[in-house]
Each structure stands twice: as C-alpha cells, then as structure tokens.
Amino acid sequence: MAIKRITYFIFCIALLILSNACRKDFDFAPSTGNLEFSKDTVYLDTIFANIGSSTYNLKVYNRSDDDISIPTVKLNRGENSGFRLNVDGVAGKSFNNVEIQAKDSLFIFIETTFNTDNPNNDPFFNNEILYTDKIEFDTGSNYQDVDLVTLVKDAVFIFPERDDATGIIETLTFDVNGEQFETEIQGRELMPDELTFTNEKPYVIYGYAAVPNGETLTVNAGARIHFHADSGLIVSENATLNVNGALSTDAELLENEVIFESDRLEPNFENVPGQWGTIWLFENSINNTINYATIKNGTVGLLVDANPEAVNDKLTITNSQLYNFGNYGILARNTSITAENLVVNNAGQSSVALTFGGKYNFTHSTIANYWNNSFRQFPALLVNNFLETEGAVTITNLTQANFNNCIIYGNDNPEFILDEIEDDSVIFNFKFTNSLLRFSDNLNEFTGDNYNFENTVNYENNIFNQEPDFKNTSLNKLIIGDNSNANGIGASSFASQVPNDILGVNRTSAPDAGAYQHTVFE
C-alpha cells in the first residue's frame, strides 16, 4: 500500500512537471500604458562636445499581475539622436516587443555623445547647449515617455594626429642641450595660433601638448584647461609657461582663476586623483610663472626639472592651489622655485617633494596632506639632496630650502622629512621660520643636526604639533579659523613681502602663518 502511494505521488509530480514543460510559458499581453519609471527625467551630467558621457540608468516597472510586452521602445530623435540605449542587454536606439514579467522590472542604460559634425544637432549658444531627447514607450493611447537632458559645452580640442593606415598616434620629439631625442609620449607641439589660451571656450587636451622650443604659452585669466586620461602639458627647452590668472570675486565660481583639471565633468569625478598626467616644466624651460591657478586631480600636479642656478627661478608660483594627486602635488628635481600664497593638499605620496637638491623659497604657503585613499609612505613635505637611478646615487647641493610663515601639516606624523646624504663636497641648507609644523618622533628615528629644533640656523620661532584649525580638509578648504594656532605667528618682515593673502586680505598688521589670514567660520 505504501509503495502504491509513493508511486502515485511520483506520478503526480512527474505529471505536474510535464504539464509545466508543455505550457506555453509566459504569455505576454500587450502593454496598456501603465508602466512606472524610477524617474520621469534622466539628467545626464555636463559633457564636452564629441566626448562620451558616463552611463546612467532608468528602471521600468511592470506593477501589474500580467506578463506584458511593450510594442516599441525608442528615442524620439531616432537614429540621429546623440543618446544611446541599452535595453535588457541589447544596444540600440529603437526596440520592438520588449518584455517584462508580472511584478518585475527592467533596466535601461543611457549614454550620450553630442557630435558637432551631425547636421541635425542644434547650434551652440554662448558655447553651451541644453541637449534633450525622449525615450518613448508604445504609441497612441498607451504612449508614455521619459525625458533625457544633458548640458553640452563647446571646446577647443587639441590632440595628436593618428595615421589612418597604421593607427599609430603622433609622438613627441625634444631637443635637450643640443641633442634631439624621440619619445613614446603621445602628443604634438602647439601651433603658433594655439599659444594663447583664452577664457572664450574651454580647452580639452588629448595626449601631451608641448610648448615648442623658444615659444611662450600664455594662459589668460578665467581660462579652463581640461586633460583627458594620460594627458598633460610639457614646456620644452627655452620655452615658457605664463599663467596669468587673477583674484576672483566668487569663491565658488573662481571666475578669474585659471583651472587645470580632468575632462570628466560629472560630480562623481570632482575630487578623484590621477585622472590625467602632469604639467611638466622640462629641463631648460625658462621663466615659468603661475598666478591664481587651481591645478587638481592629476597624477603629478607640477613636475619641475633642473636649472637650479637659473637667473630667474625656474618657476614662480603665487596665489595658487594644488590638490588631489595620485603621487605628488609638486615634484621638483634639482631646480629652483619661489612660492608665495601656495596651498597644496591631498597627494598619494608627498604634497611637495623637493628632491635632488636645488633652490627653494616658500613664503606664506600651506603644505598639507590629508590623503585617505590608501597608505601614504611619505610626509607632506619631503626634502632631499640625491637622485637614485639603477642603483647609482648622485648627490648634489641643496643651496637653500626656506619656509617662511608657512603651515606644514597633515593626518600623519611627522609631516616633513629632511633626507640628507651627508657629503663634505655638497651643502644642505634649509630653514623653517615662524611656521606651524607637525613633527613628532616618538620612536626616535630622526636624529642628527637636521632635527635639532633648538638650532636657530635651521629653526626659528616655530610652533610644533598645534592645531591649525582648517575649515574642511576633505574638501580642500584650508582656510584657518579663529582658533588656529597659526594665528598671529607670522613674521612681519615676510608678510611685507607678500602683503595680501590668497583671498586678497591684507595681512601686514598681524600676519598668520600659511596662505590664508584666519576667519570666523559660519
């Protein structure tokens, strides 16, 4: 009897499975126009013309108890649309009989590129256009739609040539000390009519744009320069970079500053390090000046090479800020730099690395490092007098490294290291004066004269390990507050050389250390 019951049970299960297998599975009824959407408008972030956007998504819901089929899903502009869709894993601009099971949903992924060569696209107005389209679902009484909106900016594009036959991209060749050598760096030299960057349109650079030998690249106030991935700017032998920004009235818009950043304009990329390469002041470039600039989100902000004894310093940088770099904010190698009202923060290695000797003067500068993306090996400020290549070490003079009325701080300790290889044939001169410094040596790792803080030849009127009271280090807002221990500690002699802070506030009566005079936070 038990065997019969078991046999009967197995027979019923088999019959059920068989009936389901034979069932015409998922009979989809036509959609009745009752779809629901995760949003009624998909806003794609600002893009440049001819550059693709990130991918955005829309979720489409079938709330009914029936499996349905949407007869058509398409873009209103059709094949001429700059938008692209991916519906349930299939790419295209129009789709037929899109199925959604009962109480289920599907994703539609959306991208866009605004092609200026497309004659069907509207013209720009004031170098911008609000580009729109619709995703249309079904027709007639069952019609529904979702709007697509993106802001497109026109730009000047600078990029190397590509050989159509071989696909090989143009690379750069340089002259150094009379010797010409080829590189594998993709890019090209700027043409004569490209040697002035204005504020009329943004500039988008692919590969490395090189300032030719003996030429000057002038960047006017308010200019915006955007670098694609692995791109940058090179100032070659006997060439010059002059960045002529000015003080802005709007602290958010920075309308008069010159800004160097990535070509990714989406908010998610606003503070992402390593999106582009570097601005490289090549050996024997001359008289480079940067005033009122923001340089951000690259691998190395400024790579400055050689010429420590130049008649005019290799680089003079004033009223400028650098932040969010995968490696270094400034990497200097046996060169000469004057910096005033400089702010550097957030680098994967050092914010400022003054290596292989050289000559440096930093006055009223804030050198900080609050990197939190990974382990950081080096301090905010690294100073050394050697270069190690393929196991060989070369030592040279550190003629001077002066830090006057500065703040050197961060989320590690110590935040400056003086890494000297001692040799009687070279000098290693440095001095910190009237500065707020972070340095603790709990493990007694740093010994010798370089860390004798009582020696007034190297250290004078400094304050150690006291709170700078920065406004918001994670957002690179390094203005100091009313409770900062940097308040009032600056020397008047240096303040008179740089009478206004980076925001134009006069500091001569009671100078604070760093690039900012303190304020009361709201």
C-alpha positions as CSV (number, residue, x, y, z in Angstrom):
1,M,0.0,0.0,0.0
2,A,2.8,2.4,0.9
3,I,4.5,1.5,-2.3
4,K,1.4,2.4,-4.3
5,R,1.1,5.7,-2.5
6,I,4.7,6.6,-3.3
7,T,4.3,5.5,-6.9
8,Y,1.1,7.7,-7.2
9,F,3.0,10.7,-5.6
10,I,5.9,10.3,-8.1
11,F,3.4,10.1,-10.9
12,C,1.6,13.3,-9.9
13,I,4.9,15.2,-9.6
14,A,6.0,13.9,-13.0
15,L,2.7,14.9,-14.5
16,L,3.0,18.4,-12.9
17,I,6.5,18.9,-14.3
18,L,5.4,17.6,-17.7
19,S,2.4,19.9,-17.8
20,N,4.6,22.9,-16.9
21,A,7.1,21.9,-19.5
22,C,4.4,21.7,-22.2
23,R,2.8,25.0,-21.0
24,K,3.3,27.9,-23.3
25,D,5.4,29.8,-20.8
26,F,4.9,33.5,-20.2
27,D,2.1,34.5,-22.5
28,F,2.9,38.2,-22.8
29,A,0.0,40.6,-23.2
30,P,0.4,44.0,-24.9
31,S,1.3,46.8,-22.6
32,T,-1.7,49.0,-21.6
33,G,0.4,52.2,-20.9
34,N,0.6,51.6,-17.2
35,L,4.4,51.4,-16.9
36,E,6.1,53.1,-14.0
37,F,9.6,54.6,-14.0
38,S,12.3,55.3,-11.4
39,K,12.4,58.9,-12.6
40,D,10.4,61.0,-15.1
41,T,13.6,62.8,-16.4
42,V,17.1,61.4,-16.6
43,Y,19.6,64.2,-16.1
44,L,23.0,63.3,-17.6
45,D,25.8,65.5,-16.2
46,T,27.6,68.1,-18.2
47,I,29.8,66.9,-21.1
48,F,32.0,68.3,-23.7
49,A,31.0,68.1,-27.4
50,N,32.3,65.0,-29.1
51,I,33.2,63.3,-25.7
52,G,31.0,60.5,-24.4
53,S,29.2,60.7,-21.1
54,S,29.2,58.2,-18.2
55,T,26.4,55.6,-18.2
56,Y,23.1,56.4,-16.5
57,N,20.2,54.2,-15.8
58,L,16.4,54.2,-15.8
59,K,14.3,51.4,-14.2
60,V,11.0,50.5,-15.8
61,Y,8.4,48.7,-13.6
62,N,5.5,46.4,-14.5
63,R,3.3,46.6,-11.4
64,S,0.5,44.5,-12.9
65,D,-0.3,40.8,-12.4
66,D,0.2,40.2,-16.1
67,D,3.4,39.5,-18.2
68,I,3.5,42.3,-20.7
69,S,5.2,43.2,-24.0
70,I,5.9,46.8,-24.9
71,P,5.5,47.0,-28.7
72,T,8.1,49.8,-29.1
73,V,10.8,51.5,-27.1
74,K,12.7,54.1,-29.0
75,L,14.4,57.5,-28.9
76,N,12.3,60.4,-30.2
77,R,15.2,61.7,-32.4
78,G,15.6,58.2,-33.9
79,E,18.9,57.3,-35.5
80,N,20.0,60.9,-35.4
81,S,19.9,61.0,-31.7
82,G,23.2,61.6,-29.7
83,F,21.8,59.4,-27.0
84,R,22.3,55.6,-26.9
85,L,20.3,53.0,-25.1
86,N,20.9,49.5,-23.8
87,V,17.7,47.7,-23.1
88,D,17.9,44.4,-21.3
89,G,21.4,43.9,-22.5
90,V,20.8,44.9,-26.1
91,A,22.3,48.2,-27.5
92,G,20.4,50.4,-30.0
93,K,18.1,53.3,-30.5
94,S,14.9,51.5,-31.1
95,F,13.5,48.2,-29.8
96,N,10.4,46.1,-30.5
97,N,8.4,43.8,-28.2
98,V,10.3,44.5,-25.0
99,E,9.0,42.0,-22.4
100,I,8.6,42.5,-18.7
101,Q,7.2,39.8,-16.4
102,A,4.5,40.5,-13.9
103,K,5.6,42.4,-10.8
104,D,9.1,42.8,-12.4
105,S,11.2,45.5,-13.9
106,L,14.0,46.1,-16.4
107,F,16.9,48.4,-16.6
108,I,17.6,50.8,-19.5
109,F,21.1,52.2,-19.6
110,I,21.7,55.6,-21.3
111,E,24.8,57.3,-22.7
112,T,25.2,60.3,-24.9
113,T,27.7,62.0,-27.2
114,F,27.0,65.3,-28.9
115,N,28.7,65.2,-32.2
116,T,29.3,68.7,-33.7
117,D,29.6,67.1,-37.2
118,N,26.0,66.0,-37.1
119,P,24.0,68.5,-39.2
120,N,20.8,67.6,-37.3
121,N,22.2,69.0,-34.0
122,D,21.3,72.5,-32.9
123,P,24.0,75.1,-32.7
124,F,25.6,76.3,-29.5
125,F,24.6,79.5,-27.8
126,N,27.3,81.1,-25.6
127,N,29.3,77.9,-26.1
128,E,26.6,75.7,-24.5
129,I,23.6,73.8,-25.5
130,L,20.9,72.0,-23.4
131,Y,20.6,68.8,-25.4
132,T,17.4,66.8,-25.0
133,D,15.6,63.8,-26.2
134,K,12.9,61.4,-25.0
135,I,12.6,57.6,-24.6
136,E,9.2,56.8,-26.0
137,F,7.2,53.7,-24.9
138,D,4.5,52.4,-27.2
139,T,2.2,54.7,-29.2
140,G,-1.4,56.1,-29.3
141,S,-3.4,55.9,-26.1
142,N,-0.7,53.7,-24.5
143,Y,2.1,56.2,-25.1
144,Q,4.4,57.1,-22.3
145,D,7.8,58.9,-22.3
146,V,10.8,59.8,-20.1
147,D,12.9,63.0,-20.8
148,L,16.6,62.9,-21.3
149,V,18.6,66.1,-20.6
150,T,22.3,66.9,-20.7
151,L,24.3,70.2,-20.8
152,V,26.9,70.2,-23.6
153,K,29.9,72.6,-23.7
154,D,31.7,73.5,-26.8
155,A,35.5,73.5,-26.5
156,V,38.8,73.8,-28.3
157,F,40.3,70.4,-28.8
158,I,44.0,69.8,-29.0
159,F,45.1,66.3,-30.0
160,P,47.8,64.4,-31.8
161,E,47.4,63.1,-35.3
162,R,46.6,59.4,-36.0
163,D,47.8,57.6,-39.1
164,D,44.6,56.2,-40.7
165,A,46.5,53.3,-42.3
166,T,48.5,52.1,-39.3
167,G,46.6,53.6,-36.4
168,I,49.8,55.0,-35.0
169,I,49.4,58.1,-33.0
170,E,51.9,61.0,-33.3
171,T,54.6,61.2,-30.6
172,L,56.8,64.0,-29.3
173,T,60.5,64.7,-30.1
174,F,62.6,67.0,-27.9
175,D,65.8,69.0,-28.0
176,V,67.8,68.9,-24.8
177,N,71.2,70.6,-24.6
178,G,71.6,70.5,-28.3
179,E,70.7,66.8,-28.6
180,Q,67.4,65.6,-30.2
181,F,65.7,62.5,-29.0
182,E,62.4,60.8,-29.8
183,T,60.0,59.7,-27.1
184,E,57.0,57.4,-26.9
185,I,54.9,60.2,-25.4
186,Q,51.7,60.6,-27.5
187,G,51.1,64.3,-28.3
188,R,52.2,67.2,-30.5
189,E,53.6,70.7,-30.4
190,L,51.2,73.6,-30.1
191,M,50.8,75.6,-33.3
192,P,51.5,79.4,-33.4
193,D,47.8,80.2,-33.2
194,E,47.4,78.0,-30.2
195,L,49.9,79.7,-27.9
196,T,47.3,81.9,-26.2
197,F,44.6,80.1,-24.2
198,T,41.7,82.5,-23.6
199,N,38.5,82.3,-21.5
200,E,36.2,82.2,-24.5
201,K,36.0,78.4,-24.6
202,P,37.4,75.5,-22.5
203,Y,40.4,73.6,-23.9
204,V,40.4,69.8,-24.0
205,I,43.8,68.2,-24.5
206,Y,44.4,64.6,-25.6
207,G,47.9,63.3,-25.2
208,Y,50.6,65.9,-24.3
209,A,50.5,69.4,-25.7
210,A,54.1,70.7,-25.9
211,V,55.1,74.4,-26.0
212,P,57.8,74.5,-28.7
213,N,61.4,75.5,-28.2
214,G,61.7,79.2,-27.7
215,E,57.9,79.9,-27.6
216,T,55.7,81.0,-24.8
217,L,52.3,79.7,-23.9
218,T,50.2,82.4,-22.3
219,V,47.1,81.4,-20.4
220,N,44.6,84.3,-19.7
221,A,42.6,84.8,-16.6
222,G,39.5,82.7,-16.5
223,A,40.8,80.0,-18.9
224,R,39.7,76.4,-18.3
225,I,42.1,73.6,-19.4
226,H,40.9,70.0,-19.3
227,F,43.1,67.0,-19.8
228,H,42.0,63.6,-21.0
229,A,43.3,60.4,-19.3
230,D,47.2,60.1,-19.6
231,S,47.4,63.7,-21.0
232,G,49.1,66.8,-19.9
233,L,51.3,69.8,-20.8
234,I,55.0,70.0,-21.5
235,V,57.1,73.2,-21.6
236,S,60.2,72.3,-23.6
237,E,63.7,73.7,-23.8
238,N,63.8,77.6,-23.9
239,A,60.0,77.6,-23.8
240,T,57.9,79.4,-21.1
241,L,54.6,79.0,-19.5
242,N,52.9,82.1,-18.2
243,V,49.6,81.5,-16.4
244,N,48.0,84.9,-15.7
245,G,45.0,84.3,-13.5
246,A,43.5,86.9,-11.3
247,L,41.7,87.2,-8.0
248,S,38.1,86.1,-8.2
249,T,35.1,87.8,-6.6
250,D,33.2,84.5,-6.3
251,A,34.9,81.9,-4.1
252,E,32.9,79.1,-5.7
253,L,32.9,80.1,-9.4
254,L,36.6,81.2,-9.4
255,E,35.7,83.2,-12.5
256,N,39.2,84.8,-12.9
257,E,41.3,81.8,-11.8
258,V,42.9,79.5,-14.4
259,I,41.8,75.9,-13.7
260,F,43.7,72.8,-14.9
261,E,41.7,69.6,-14.4
262,S,40.3,66.5,-16.0
263,D,37.8,66.4,-18.8
264,R,35.4,64.4,-16.7
265,L,32.8,66.9,-15.6
266,E,30.5,64.6,-13.7
267,P,30.2,65.4,-9.9
268,N,31.5,61.9,-9.1
269,F,34.8,62.8,-10.6
270,E,35.1,66.2,-9.0
271,N,37.7,65.1,-6.4
272,V,39.2,61.9,-7.9
273,P,43.0,61.9,-8.1
274,G,45.0,60.5,-11.0
275,Q,42.6,61.4,-13.9
276,W,45.4,62.9,-16.0
277,G,49.2,63.1,-16.2
278,T,51.2,66.3,-15.3
279,I,52.3,69.8,-16.2
280,W,56.0,69.2,-16.9
281,L,58.4,72.1,-16.9
282,F,61.1,70.4,-18.8
283,E,64.9,70.9,-18.4
284,N,66.0,74.3,-19.7
285,S,62.5,75.7,-19.9
286,I,62.7,79.3,-18.5
287,N,60.9,82.0,-16.6
288,N,57.8,80.0,-15.9
289,T,55.1,81.8,-13.9
290,I,51.8,80.7,-12.4
291,N,49.5,83.2,-10.7
292,Y,46.0,82.5,-9.4
293,A,45.6,78.9,-10.7
294,T,43.9,75.8,-9.5
295,I,45.5,72.5,-10.5
296,K,43.7,69.4,-9.4
297,N,43.0,65.7,-9.9
298,G,46.1,64.6,-11.8
299,T,49.0,62.2,-11.1
300,V,51.6,64.9,-10.5
301,G,50.5,68.5,-10.5
302,L,53.7,70.1,-11.4
303,L,56.9,68.3,-12.4
304,V,59.7,70.8,-12.4
305,D,63.1,69.7,-13.7
306,A,66.7,71.1,-13.5
307,N,68.2,74.6,-13.7
308,P,68.7,75.4,-10.0
309,E,71.0,78.3,-10.9
310,A,68.7,80.0,-13.4
311,V,69.0,83.8,-13.4
312,N,65.2,83.9,-12.8
313,D,63.8,80.9,-10.8
314,K,62.6,78.1,-13.0
315,L,59.1,78.5,-11.5
316,T,57.5,81.3,-9.6
317,I,54.1,80.2,-8.4
318,T,51.8,82.6,-6.4
319,N,48.2,82.6,-5.2
320,S,47.6,79.1,-6.4
321,Q,46.2,75.8,-5.1
322,L,47.0,72.2,-6.0
323,Y,45.1,69.2,-4.7
324,N,44.1,65.6,-5.3
325,F,47.1,64.0,-6.9
326,G,47.9,60.3,-7.2
327,N,51.6,60.8,-6.5
328,Y,52.8,64.4,-5.9
329,G,51.3,67.9,-5.9
330,I,54.8,69.3,-6.8
331,L,57.7,67.1,-7.7
332,A,60.9,69.2,-8.0
333,R,64.2,67.7,-9.2
334,N,67.3,69.9,-8.7
335,T,65.6,73.0,-9.7
336,S,64.6,76.5,-8.4
337,I,61.1,77.5,-7.2
338,T,59.7,80.6,-5.5
339,A,56.3,80.1,-4.0
340,E,54.0,82.6,-2.3
341,N,50.4,82.1,-1.1
342,L,50.6,78.5,-2.3
343,V,48.2,75.8,-1.0
344,V,48.9,72.1,-1.6
345,N,46.8,69.2,-0.2
346,N,45.9,65.6,-0.7
347,A,48.6,63.6,-2.5
348,G,49.3,59.8,-2.5
349,Q,52.9,60.4,-1.7
350,S,54.1,63.9,-0.9
351,S,52.2,67.1,-1.4
352,V,55.6,68.8,-2.1
353,A,58.8,66.8,-2.8
354,L,61.9,68.9,-3.3
355,T,64.4,66.3,-4.4
356,F,68.0,66.1,-5.7
357,G,68.9,69.4,-4.2
358,G,68.1,72.8,-5.7
359,K,67.0,76.2,-4.5
360,Y,63.6,76.8,-3.0
361,N,61.8,79.7,-1.2
362,F,58.3,79.1,0.2
363,T,56.6,82.1,1.9
364,H,53.1,82.2,3.4
365,S,52.4,78.7,2.0
366,T,50.2,75.9,3.3
367,I,51.6,72.5,2.6
368,A,49.2,69.9,3.9
369,N,48.4,66.2,3.2
370,Y,45.2,64.6,4.4
371,W,45.3,61.7,1.9
372,N,43.0,58.9,3.0
373,N,42.6,56.8,-0.2
374,S,45.5,54.4,0.7
375,F,48.6,54.0,2.8
376,R,50.9,57.0,2.4
377,Q,54.7,56.4,2.6
378,F,56.0,60.0,2.5
379,P,55.2,63.2,4.5
380,A,53.5,66.3,3.3
381,L,56.9,67.8,2.6
382,L,60.0,65.8,1.5
383,V,63.4,67.4,1.0
384,N,66.5,65.5,-0.1
385,N,69.8,66.0,-1.9
386,F,70.2,62.9,-4.0
387,L,68.9,61.0,-7.0
388,E,69.0,57.2,-7.2
389,T,68.8,55.6,-10.7
390,E,69.5,52.0,-11.4
391,G,71.3,51.5,-8.2
392,A,73.6,54.6,-8.6
393,V,73.2,57.5,-6.3
394,T,74.1,61.1,-7.3
395,I,74.4,63.8,-4.6
396,T,74.1,67.5,-5.3
397,N,73.8,70.8,-3.5
398,L,70.6,71.9,-1.7
399,T,71.6,75.6,-1.9
400,Q,68.6,76.7,0.1
401,A,65.1,75.5,1.2
402,N,63.4,78.2,3.1
403,F,59.9,78.0,4.6
404,N,58.8,81.4,6.0
405,N,55.4,81.9,7.7
406,C,54.2,78.5,6.5
407,I,52.0,75.7,7.7
408,I,53.2,72.2,7.2
409,Y,50.7,69.7,8.5
410,G,48.6,66.6,7.8
411,N,47.0,63.5,9.1
412,D,50.3,61.7,9.6
413,N,53.3,62.5,11.8
414,P,55.9,63.7,11.1
415,E,54.8,65.7,8.1
416,F,58.3,66.9,6.9
417,I,61.4,64.9,6.4
418,L,64.9,66.2,5.6
419,D,66.5,63.2,3.9
420,E,70.2,64.2,3.5
421,I,73.1,62.0,2.3
422,E,76.0,63.7,4.0
423,D,79.0,64.5,1.9
424,D,81.6,67.2,2.6
425,S,81.6,68.2,-1.1
426,V,77.9,69.4,-1.1
427,I,75.8,71.7,1.0
428,F,72.4,71.1,2.6
429,N,70.9,74.4,3.6
430,F,67.4,74.8,4.9
431,K,65.5,76.9,7.4
432,F,61.9,77.0,8.9
433,T,60.9,80.4,10.3
434,N,57.7,81.4,12.1
435,S,55.9,78.4,10.9
436,L,53.4,75.9,12.3
437,L,54.9,72.4,11.8
438,R,53.8,68.8,12.6
439,F,56.7,66.7,13.7
440,S,56.8,64.1,16.5
441,D,59.5,61.4,16.7
442,N,58.1,59.0,19.3
443,L,60.3,56.2,18.1
444,N,63.5,58.3,18.0
445,E,64.0,57.6,14.3
446,F,65.1,61.1,13.3
447,T,68.4,62.1,14.8
448,G,71.3,64.5,13.9
449,D,71.6,68.2,13.4
450,N,68.8,68.4,10.8
451,Y,66.3,67.7,13.6
452,N,67.8,69.8,16.3
453,F,64.9,72.2,16.7
454,E,66.9,74.4,19.1
455,N,69.4,75.3,16.4
456,T,68.4,78.8,15.2
457,V,70.4,78.4,12.0
458,N,67.7,75.9,10.8
459,Y,64.7,76.7,13.1
460,E,63.4,80.0,14.4
461,N,60.2,80.9,16.1
462,N,58.3,77.8,15.0
463,I,55.3,76.1,16.7
464,F,55.1,72.3,16.7
465,N,52.1,70.0,16.7
466,Q,49.4,72.5,17.5
467,E,46.0,72.5,15.8
468,P,45.8,74.6,12.5
469,D,42.0,74.6,12.6
470,F,41.5,74.1,8.8
471,K,37.9,74.6,7.7
472,N,37.5,71.2,5.8
473,T,40.5,69.2,4.8
474,S,38.4,66.6,2.9
475,L,37.1,69.3,0.6
476,N,40.5,71.0,0.3
477,K,39.3,74.1,2.2
478,L,42.4,75.0,4.1
479,I,41.5,78.5,5.3
480,I,42.2,78.6,9.0
481,G,39.7,79.5,11.7
482,D,39.7,81.8,14.7
483,N,41.0,79.0,16.9
484,S,44.1,78.2,14.7
485,N,47.4,78.1,16.4
486,A,48.9,79.7,13.2
487,N,47.1,83.0,14.1
488,G,49.5,85.9,14.6
489,I,52.7,83.8,14.5
490,G,54.0,85.1,11.2
491,A,57.0,87.4,10.9
492,S,56.2,90.9,9.7
493,S,59.3,91.0,7.5
494,F,58.0,88.2,5.4
495,A,54.4,89.5,5.5
496,S,55.6,92.7,4.0
497,Q,56.9,90.8,1.0
498,V,53.5,89.2,0.5
499,P,51.1,91.8,2.0
500,N,47.8,90.2,0.9
501,D,46.8,86.6,1.4
502,I,45.5,84.3,-1.3
503,L,42.0,85.8,-1.0
504,G,43.3,89.4,-1.2
505,V,43.0,90.0,2.6
506,N,45.7,92.3,4.0
507,R,48.0,90.5,6.5
508,T,50.6,93.1,7.3
509,S,49.3,94.3,10.7
510,A,49.1,90.8,12.3
511,P,50.3,88.1,9.9
512,D,49.1,84.5,10.3
513,A,51.2,81.6,9.1
514,G,50.1,79.9,5.9
515,A,48.4,81.2,2.7
516,Y,45.2,82.5,4.5
517,Q,44.5,85.0,7.2
518,H,42.2,83.4,9.7
519,T,38.4,84.0,9.6
520,V,35.4,83.1,11.8
521,F,33.7,80.1,10.3
522,E,30.0,80.3,9.8
